[in-house]
Structure formats: structure tokens, C-alpha cells
Amino acid sequence: MVFRPEYFGPNNEGGGILNIYAELPEWLENVDVEFAILEIDANIQGMKNPPVAQVLHASLDPSVTPEFRRFYVEFQDDATIEDIFTATRIVIDSLKRFRRSEKR
């Protein structure tokens, strides 16, 4: 998982917010990757109403590997540090669950 600062505000001064980049395991089938990303997105968008973050694919084309397995969480300007922590926990827990269920 990678964190990258994205600055926001009228002058891009005085604060930043993080986008989270992550990648799903290589052994997941393409359809499983899509379902996993949809599940993570639903959990992240369900944190607050209205949503303060969403999950976006790095690439929608399954033939473009590993970009197809990569996704990022994009936060809205009104997301709080607690929202970032919660979204990070959702991504970490999901990745741990996928790793534990690895097909051998």
C-alpha cells in the first residue's frame, strides 16, 4: 500500500489529504479482482453519508497487468483524518483477508 499526499484547498496551502494506492494479489482471477474492488468501494463509500471517499481502478482492462489489480482510494476535500484511518483499515483488512484465502 502506498500513500501519496494530494493537496487541496483554494490556494493548495495549509493542508493535505492522502490517496491510498494498493494492489490485489496476483492469484486472484480477473472477475474476483472486480468483485474485490467493488466490495472495498462499497465499504469505503459506506463509511459516511454522503461518501467522503471512493475506490477507483488504475486500469479497467484485465489484459493490462498488474495495473488491473491496482486501485486507489480517492478522498473528498471534506474527509477527516478519522476517515482516512477508517479507509486505511478497510483496505488493510481486505488485503489480509484475500491473502489468508490464497488458493494454493
N, C-alpha and C positions, 0 to 999 in steps of 0.2 A: 504494500500500500504506500502511496506517495502523497504527500501533502504539498500543495503549491499555493502561495499567497496570491490572492486576487484582490486588488484594492478597489474600493468603491467610494461613492460619495460625490458631491458636486465638483470638488477640486482634487479628488483622489488623495486627500490628505487625512492624516489623523487616524487611520484605522484600516484594517484589512480583514478579509474573511477567507477561509480556506476552501478550496475544492479538493476533494478526495479522489485519487485515481487508484484503481485496483484492477486485478486480473483474476479471472476464474481459472481453475485447474485445467490443464491440457486434456486430461482424460474424459472430461465432460463432453457428451455428444452435442452437436450444434443445437438441437431442439432443447436440450437440457440447459444450455447456456442462455437461450432466450427466456425460458421459464424462470431460471435463477435471477436474471436481471429484472424481469417483471416482478418477481416476489420481493426482491430487495427494494425496488422502486415503490411498491405498494406500502411496504413497512416504513420507508423513509417519508413518503408523502403523508402517511397516516400519523406522523408524529404530532402535527398541529393542523388546525383548520383555520384559515387556509394554509396550504402547504408552504413550508419555508425552504424546501429543497426538492430536487428531483434527480433521478438517475438517467444518464444519457450514455448510449453506446459510443465507443470510439469508432466503430465501423459496423454497419448493418449487413455487410457482405461476408457470409461464412467462409468464403474462399480466401479472404484476407486474414491469415493467421499470423501472429497472435492478436492483432488489433480487434478481431471479432470477440475475443474473450475479455477485452479490456472495457472498463466502464468508468464513469466518473460521476461523483455527486456534485451537483451544481447548487450552491446556496443562493437564496434571495438576499437582497440587501438588509432585510429586517430579521434575518436569522441571528440568534443569540449564541453565545459561547456554549450554553447548555444544549442548544440544538445541534451544534457541531459535535459535541461529545456524544449525544444520543445517536446521531447518524453514524459516527465512527464506530460506536458499539454495535450497531445493527450490521454494518459491513463486516466487522471482525467476527462477530458471532456466526454470520452466514458463511464466511470463508472457513471458519473452524468446522462447521457442520459439514460442508462439502468435502473438506479434507478427511474427516473421520469416516465418511461414507464412500471413500475412494474404492473403485472397482479394482480388484486385484486379479 
